[in-house]
């Protein structure tokens, strides 16, 4: 697995790099001391796993992670244990508190490796085409036309797919796994808990948008992307 380290403290980066060298299935492809350098690494390398600090100058690790359209697998490594809940809401693999014992480190990367293998096998509950997807719901695969989807709501270990007909389909998936299967030209994640169909938007305000009678919040980390989309379509 190709991995990167994002931490503003050099000793912390060096310790992580040494741990990575001792794990045969990990390959360190770069290090960054802030979000700007991290984004450059992600854009220029195929990265499977990111070791990410929380407190960094400028953009914090959590805000940086929330801003990424398709982040790699992430293990948080920080001295601040109180941010663990927020990290898990962003679907991080694990949360390590400095100083990290090597056995605890290996446990976390083994978890990441197993998930990475599952993702590569594409053994997802969603398999699709350009026009439709099949969703595992109520012990069967249900065909859903992509044009019928208005928005998708994340509910911890489940997602709820809202259709134009008013029907709702609940399936056991993460919102990220659904996002990875959708065409970014037609769907956009606008909040940690929501993906919307772009052609179903009726109105946009500063902190929310409307689809039919539903008002959907726009997350801070997604607002710039939403309004960039809007500005490209303004008369």
BAMIKE-546680 format. One record per residue (C-alpha): residue number from 1; x, y, z. Coordinates in pm, 1 decimal, padded with zeros to 6 digits, always signed. Example, Ala and Ser with C-alpha at 12.3 -4.5 7.8 and 13.67 -1.06 7.14 Angstrom:
REM residues 2
+-----+----------+----------+----------+
: num :     east :    north :       up :
+-----+----------+----------+----------+
:   1 : +01230.0 : -00450.0 : +00780.0 :
:   2 : +01367.0 : -00106.0 : +00714.0 :
+-----+----------+----------+----------+
***
This chain:
REM residues 235
+-----+----------+----------+----------+
: num :     east :    north :       up :
+-----+----------+----------+----------+
:   1 : +00000.0 : +00000.0 : +00000.0 :
:   2 : +00134.0 : +00342.4 : -00094.3 :
:   3 : +00114.3 : +00579.7 : +00201.5 :
:   4 : +00197.4 : +00937.7 : +00298.0 :
:   5 : +00258.0 : +01113.2 : +00629.2 :
:   6 : +00099.6 : +01452.3 : +00702.8 :
:   7 : +00228.6 : +01608.5 : +01026.2 :
:   8 : +00382.7 : +01947.9 : +01101.9 :
:   9 : +00627.2 : +01799.9 : +01358.0 :
:  10 : +00944.6 : +01651.5 : +01212.2 :
:  11 : +01010.9 : +01405.9 : +01500.0 :
:  12 : +00659.5 : +01266.2 : +01459.1 :
:  13 : +00711.8 : +01222.5 : +01083.9 :
:  14 : +01043.7 : +01046.9 : +01142.1 :
:  15 : +00893.1 : +00806.0 : +01395.2 :
:  16 : +00606.8 : +00718.5 : +01161.9 :
:  17 : +00846.1 : +00674.0 : +00869.9 :
:  18 : +01052.3 : +00431.5 : +01078.6 :
:  19 : +00740.9 : +00232.7 : +01170.8 :
:  20 : +00632.4 : +00218.8 : +00807.4 :
:  21 : +00970.5 : +00078.4 : +00701.3 :
:  22 : +00914.7 : -00215.9 : +00934.8 :
:  23 : +00584.4 : -00318.1 : +00770.6 :
:  24 : +00640.6 : -00513.7 : +00446.7 :
:  25 : +00312.9 : -00418.4 : +00276.7 :
:  26 : +00358.0 : -00041.6 : +00330.6 :
:  27 : +00551.4 : +00188.6 : +00098.0 :
:  28 : +00612.4 : +00550.9 : +00198.4 :
:  29 : +00580.2 : +00774.6 : -00109.1 :
:  30 : +00596.9 : +01116.5 : +00057.7 :
:  31 : +00577.5 : +01336.6 : +00364.9 :
:  32 : +00403.1 : +01671.6 : +00418.4 :
:  33 : +00404.6 : +01923.6 : +00701.5 :
:  34 : +00078.3 : +02098.4 : +00607.8 :
:  35 : -00240.1 : +02059.0 : +00404.6 :
:  36 : -00098.3 : +02232.6 : +00096.1 :
:  37 : +00193.6 : +01992.6 : +00070.7 :
:  38 : -00037.9 : +01698.6 : +00142.3 :
:  39 : -00271.8 : +01795.0 : -00141.2 :
:  40 : +00023.0 : +01811.5 : -00380.5 :
:  41 : +00129.7 : +01461.5 : -00276.9 :
:  42 : -00222.7 : +01328.6 : -00328.8 :
:  43 : -00246.3 : +01489.5 : -00671.9 :
:  44 : +00089.9 : +01356.2 : -00788.6 :
:  45 : +00090.6 : +01006.4 : -00642.0 :
:  46 : -00133.5 : +00704.4 : -00615.2 :
:  47 : -00196.0 : +00706.6 : -00240.0 :
:  48 : -00379.3 : +00423.7 : -00064.0 :
:  49 : -00328.8 : +00530.5 : +00298.4 :
:  50 : -00267.1 : +00864.6 : +00471.1 :
:  51 : -00135.0 : +00909.2 : +00825.0 :
:  52 : -00283.7 : +01243.6 : +00923.3 :
:  53 : -00221.0 : +01474.5 : +01220.5 :
:  54 : -00508.3 : +01683.4 : +01360.1 :
:  55 : -00341.9 : +02006.2 : +01474.9 :
:  56 : -00143.1 : +02168.2 : +01194.0 :
:  57 : -00079.2 : +02532.0 : +01099.4 :
:  58 : -00341.3 : +02682.0 : +00868.1 :
:  59 : -00592.4 : +02410.5 : +00783.9 :
:  60 : -00634.0 : +02141.8 : +01048.8 :
:  61 : -00611.1 : +01777.6 : +00954.6 :
:  62 : -00983.1 : +01722.0 : +01007.0 :
:  63 : -01083.5 : +02018.4 : +00789.4 :
:  64 : -00838.7 : +01905.4 : +00522.9 :
:  65 : -00985.3 : +01555.9 : +00525.4 :
:  66 : -01341.7 : +01689.6 : +00505.1 :
:  67 : -01247.7 : +01895.0 : +00197.1 :
:  68 : -01121.2 : +01599.1 : -00006.4 :
:  69 : -01351.4 : +01469.1 : -00278.1 :
:  70 : -01208.9 : +01114.8 : -00273.1 :
:  71 : -00966.3 : +01076.8 : +00017.5 :
:  72 : -00753.6 : +00765.7 : +00057.3 :
:  73 : -00788.5 : +00548.5 : +00363.6 :
:  74 : -00691.1 : +00756.8 : +00667.1 :
:  75 : -00536.5 : +00679.9 : +01004.9 :
:  76 : -00533.3 : +00980.1 : +01238.9 :
:  77 : -00216.0 : +01014.9 : +01446.7 :
:  78 : -00236.5 : +01292.0 : +01705.4 :
:  79 : -00174.4 : +01395.3 : +02064.1 :
:  80 : -00534.8 : +01517.7 : +02098.6 :
:  81 : -00760.5 : +01229.3 : +02196.1 :
:  82 : -01071.7 : +01448.5 : +02216.3 :
:  83 : -01097.8 : +01468.2 : +01835.9 :
:  84 : -01151.8 : +01093.1 : +01796.8 :
:  85 : -01530.1 : +01112.9 : +01751.7 :
:  86 : -01506.5 : +01377.0 : +01478.3 :
:  87 : -01241.5 : +01168.6 : +01306.0 :
:  88 : -01459.4 : +00859.5 : +01299.7 :
:  89 : -01748.2 : +01067.0 : +01162.1 :
:  90 : -01517.6 : +01134.1 : +00866.7 :
:  91 : -01474.8 : +00756.8 : +00827.8 :
:  92 : -01111.1 : +00730.7 : +00933.5 :
:  93 : -00980.1 : +00376.4 : +00972.9 :
:  94 : -00828.9 : +00425.9 : +01316.4 :
:  95 : -00725.2 : +00694.9 : +01564.1 :
:  96 : -00379.6 : +00665.4 : +01720.5 :
:  97 : -00269.8 : +00879.8 : +02014.7 :
:  98 : +00095.4 : +00987.8 : +02032.4 :
:  99 : +00332.1 : +00840.9 : +02130.1 :
: 100 : +00211.9 : +00536.2 : +01937.7 :
: 101 : +00341.9 : +00193.4 : +02051.2 :
: 102 : +00452.2 : -00016.2 : +01754.1 :
: 103 : +00206.6 : -00302.7 : +01829.9 :
: 104 : -00079.3 : -00050.4 : +01824.2 :
: 105 : +00054.0 : +00089.9 : +01496.1 :
: 106 : +00065.9 : -00256.1 : +01334.7 :
: 107 : -00290.1 : -00329.0 : +01447.2 :
: 108 : -00413.1 : -00010.9 : +01277.8 :
: 109 : -00229.0 : -00069.5 : +00949.4 :
: 110 : -00343.7 : -00431.4 : +00939.3 :
: 111 : -00701.7 : -00306.4 : +00960.5 :
: 112 : -00629.3 : -00064.0 : +00675.9 :
: 113 : -00471.8 : -00341.2 : +00468.0 :
: 114 : -00774.2 : -00566.8 : +00506.0 :
: 115 : -01010.9 : -00288.5 : +00402.6 :
: 116 : -00787.3 : -00199.3 : +00107.5 :
: 117 : -00799.3 : -00559.6 : -00016.4 :
: 118 : -01177.0 : -00561.6 : +00011.6 :
: 119 : -01199.7 : -00240.5 : -00188.8 :
: 120 : -00971.9 : -00377.5 : -00459.8 :
: 121 : -01188.1 : -00684.9 : -00493.4 :
: 122 : -01482.6 : -00449.7 : -00549.7 :
: 123 : -01703.7 : -00673.8 : -00337.6 :
: 124 : -01945.5 : -00389.5 : -00282.4 :
: 125 : -02322.6 : -00409.2 : -00243.4 :
: 126 : -02352.2 : -00158.0 : -00525.7 :
: 127 : -02269.9 : -00263.8 : -00879.7 :
: 128 : -02380.6 : -00036.1 : -01155.9 :
: 129 : -02387.3 : +00091.3 : -01509.6 :
: 130 : -02414.8 : +00439.9 : -01653.7 :
: 131 : -02791.7 : +00436.8 : -01612.2 :
: 132 : -02864.5 : +00234.4 : -01300.9 :
: 133 : -02724.0 : +00064.4 : -00991.6 :
: 134 : -02828.9 : -00241.2 : -00796.2 :
: 135 : -02864.7 : -00185.2 : -00423.5 :
: 136 : -02871.8 : -00460.4 : -00163.1 :
: 137 : -03189.8 : -00392.5 : +00035.4 :
: 138 : -03434.9 : -00622.8 : +00213.2 :
: 139 : -03226.6 : -00930.3 : +00127.7 :
: 140 : -03240.4 : -00868.7 : -00247.7 :
: 141 : -03073.1 : -00656.7 : -00514.1 :
: 142 : -03301.2 : -00367.0 : -00602.2 :
: 143 : -03251.4 : -00182.3 : -00930.8 :
: 144 : -03233.9 : +00195.4 : -00893.2 :
: 145 : -03226.6 : +00428.7 : -01193.8 :
: 146 : -02967.7 : +00701.8 : -01134.3 :
: 147 : -03196.6 : +00964.1 : -01288.2 :
: 148 : -03454.5 : +00884.0 : -01017.5 :
: 149 : -03219.8 : +00964.7 : -00727.9 :
: 150 : -03270.3 : +01307.7 : -00569.2 :
: 151 : -03027.9 : +01276.4 : -00279.0 :
: 152 : -02855.9 : +01016.8 : -00060.9 :
: 153 : -02840.1 : +01045.0 : +00316.2 :
: 154 : -02574.4 : +00884.3 : +00536.6 :
: 155 : -02697.2 : +00722.3 : +00859.1 :
: 156 : -02388.7 : +00578.4 : +01036.1 :
: 157 : -02362.1 : +00223.4 : +00894.1 :
: 158 : -02649.3 : +00275.5 : +00652.3 :
: 159 : -02748.0 : +00506.4 : +00369.5 :
: 160 : -03097.3 : +00613.9 : +00267.2 :
: 161 : -03148.5 : +00671.3 : -00105.1 :
: 162 : -03426.4 : +00921.4 : -00173.4 :
: 163 : -03606.1 : +00890.0 : -00508.1 :
: 164 : -03811.5 : +01142.3 : -00705.0 :
: 165 : -04120.5 : +00926.7 : -00649.1 :
: 166 : -04088.6 : +00979.7 : -00273.9 :
: 167 : -03973.2 : +00622.3 : -00217.8 :
: 168 : -03676.7 : +00566.0 : +00015.8 :
: 169 : -03434.8 : +00273.0 : -00004.0 :
: 170 : -03223.3 : +00189.0 : +00299.7 :
: 171 : -02907.9 : -00019.8 : +00255.2 :
: 172 : -02611.7 : -00110.8 : +00473.8 :
: 173 : -02327.8 : +00088.7 : +00316.3 :
: 174 : -02101.7 : +00379.5 : +00396.5 :
: 175 : -02167.4 : +00708.6 : +00219.2 :
: 176 : -01810.7 : +00704.6 : +00086.7 :
: 177 : -01855.3 : +00367.2 : -00085.1 :
: 178 : -02165.7 : +00503.7 : -00258.1 :
: 179 : -01987.6 : +00825.5 : -00357.1 :
: 180 : -01704.6 : +00628.2 : -00517.8 :
: 181 : -01952.6 : +00453.5 : -00748.5 :
: 182 : -02133.3 : +00766.7 : -00867.8 :
: 183 : -02051.3 : +00992.9 : -01159.7 :
: 184 : -01908.1 : +01320.0 : -01014.7 :
: 185 : -02053.9 : +01507.8 : -01311.5 :
: 186 : -02402.4 : +01418.0 : -01188.2 :
: 187 : -02364.9 : +01378.9 : -00811.6 :
: 188 : -02184.1 : +01584.8 : -00546.9 :
: 189 : -02117.6 : +01530.7 : -00178.7 :
: 190 : -02212.4 : +01856.6 : -00005.5 :
: 191 : -02198.7 : +01745.9 : +00358.2 :
: 192 : -02051.6 : +01458.9 : +00557.7 :
: 193 : -02403.7 : +01308.6 : +00558.0 :
: 194 : -02539.8 : +01403.4 : +00213.8 :
: 195 : -02479.9 : +01342.5 : -00156.5 :
: 196 : -02714.0 : +01524.5 : -00393.1 :
: 197 : -02811.3 : +01485.6 : -00758.4 :
: 198 : -02696.9 : +01808.7 : -00922.3 :
: 199 : -02985.6 : +01825.8 : -01167.7 :
: 200 : -03239.4 : +01799.4 : -00884.7 :
: 201 : -03132.1 : +02121.3 : -00705.4 :
: 202 : -03416.1 : +02375.2 : -00688.9 :
: 203 : -03249.3 : +02656.1 : -00491.3 :
: 204 : -02919.8 : +02728.6 : -00313.8 :
: 205 : -02861.7 : +02952.6 : -00013.9 :
: 206 : -02540.1 : +03020.4 : +00176.7 :
: 207 : -02563.6 : +02726.9 : +00416.8 :
: 208 : -02821.3 : +02497.8 : +00256.0 :
: 209 : -02988.8 : +02398.7 : -00067.1 :
: 210 : -03337.2 : +02276.7 : -00152.2 :
: 211 : -03449.9 : +01969.8 : -00341.8 :
: 212 : -03826.6 : +01969.6 : -00354.6 :
: 213 : -03948.9 : +02028.9 : +00001.6 :
: 214 : -03625.3 : +01901.4 : +00155.9 :
: 215 : -03367.2 : +02150.6 : +00284.8 :
: 216 : -03019.3 : +01997.2 : +00291.2 :
: 217 : -02725.7 : +02157.2 : +00480.4 :
: 218 : -02402.4 : +02244.5 : +00299.6 :
: 219 : -02098.2 : +02150.2 : +00508.3 :
: 220 : -01822.6 : +02407.2 : +00564.9 :
: 221 : -01565.6 : +02189.1 : +00391.8 :
: 222 : -01784.5 : +02148.7 : +00082.2 :
: 223 : -01918.8 : +02502.6 : +00039.5 :
: 224 : -01645.0 : +02624.4 : -00194.0 :
: 225 : -01699.7 : +02331.7 : -00430.6 :
: 226 : -02077.2 : +02380.2 : -00431.7 :
: 227 : -02055.2 : +02748.7 : -00518.0 :
: 228 : -01787.7 : +02686.9 : -00780.1 :
: 229 : -02039.7 : +02455.6 : -00948.5 :
: 230 : -02311.0 : +02720.6 : -00912.0 :
: 231 : -02095.3 : +03003.6 : -01048.7 :
: 232 : -02019.4 : +02803.7 : -01363.9 :
: 233 : -02393.7 : +02787.1 : -01433.9 :
: 234 : -02500.9 : +03140.4 : -01347.3 :
: 235 : -02645.6 : +03358.7 : -01621.3 :
+-----+----------+----------+----------+
***
